[in-house]
Amino acid sequence: MAKRTATGADSRFVWLLVLLGVLILVADQTLKFWVKTHFTLGEEVALIGHWLRLHFTENNGIAFGMQPGSTVGKLLLSLFRIAAVGAMIYLLVRILRKGVAPRRMAIGLAVVIAGALGNIIDGTFYGVLFSSSEGLVMAGEELVQPVAQFLPAGGGYAPLFYGRVVDMIYAPIVDTVWPSWMPGIGGSPLVFFQPIFNLADAAITVGIAYMLIFNWKFLFGRKK
């Protein structure tokens, strides 16, 4: 029989949440590591026709390629992420110990935390751990785009907290052009969904959607 924590959830449920979070984090970091050390910046590989591709890009931002405005903004963003995850972990512990929200809320929150941690690892450590994927390097007698090296002899491309988040999933479900008869936009590209993201971004989105859909009554229902 599963043991319970001090006042709340049984230990089996807690360990299932931990396992779920670890699986998301490992999958996210494994894919990022592989892309970072095997792709040149901008390199693209088709997975399912034109609808699902791996397209290596990097960003300093929040999710789906959104960017902060300055170097100070990047540092503040990194620190804010860490503080936000700390607050979410505290809330998750309260849910598990005190039962202040349904278990479904705990599941969604665990998924969001795992995704957020995935991007925190990039932004905090990747600048120290990897060489840059940007610019050009000499290969024989020609200049080529570099493939990043893990733990390079010359050090990483940025200090702690200034790493760039690795994105690679590109899923343009609609990739066509506007009809020529449409005024102003006829013949121009029509792409949906255009942002390039990673598994951590997907986990955050799915976790938030799960919390909203399956905890709607708890979140927005009338409190008696």
NORBEL-V797023 format. One record per backbone hydrogen bond with DSSP energy under -0.5 kcal/mol. CO is the residue of the C=O (numbers start at 0). NH is the residue of the N-H. Records with the same first field share a line. If there is no record, write none. Layout:
CO = NH, NH
This chain:
2 = 10
8 = 4
9 = 12, 13
10 = 14
11 = 15
12 = 16
13 = 17
14 = 18
15 = 19
16 = 20
17 = 21
18 = 22
19 = 23
20 = 24
21 = 25
22 = 26
23 = 27
24 = 28
25 = 29
26 = 30
27 = 31
28 = 32
29 = 33
30 = 34
31 = 35
32 = 36
33 = 37
34 = 37, 38
35 = 147
39 = 42
42 = 55
44 = 53
47 = 50, 51
51 = 46, 47
52 = 54, 169
53 = 44
55 = 41
56 = 166
58 = 164
62 = 65
65 = 61
69 = 73
70 = 74
71 = 75
72 = 76
73 = 77
74 = 78
75 = 79
76 = 80
77 = 81
78 = 82
79 = 83
80 = 84
81 = 85
82 = 86
83 = 87
84 = 88
85 = 89
86 = 90
87 = 91
88 = 92
89 = 93
90 = 94
91 = 95
92 = 96
93 = 97, 98, 99
94 = 98
95 = 8
101 = 104, 105
102 = 106
103 = 107
104 = 108
105 = 109
106 = 110
107 = 111
108 = 112
109 = 113
110 = 114
111 = 115
112 = 116
113 = 117
114 = 118
115 = 119
116 = 120
117 = 121
118 = 122
119 = 123
120 = 124, 125
121 = 125, 126
122 = 162
123 = 160
124 = 127, 128
125 = 129
126 = 156, 157
128 = 150
129 = 156
132 = 40
136 = 143
138 = 140, 141
141 = 138
143 = 136
145 = 147
148 = 130, 151
151 = 154
158 = 161
164 = 58, 166
166 = 56
167 = 54, 169
168 = 170, 196
169 = 52
170 = 172
172 = 174
173 = 191
175 = 189
177 = 186
178 = 181
181 = 185
182 = 184
184 = 187
187 = 177
189 = 175
191 = 173
194 = 170
196 = 167, 168
197 = 201
198 = 202
199 = 203
200 = 204
201 = 205
202 = 206
203 = 207
204 = 208
205 = 209
206 = 210
207 = 211
208 = 212
209 = 213
210 = 214
212 = 215
214 = 218
215 = 219, 220
216 = 220
221 = 223
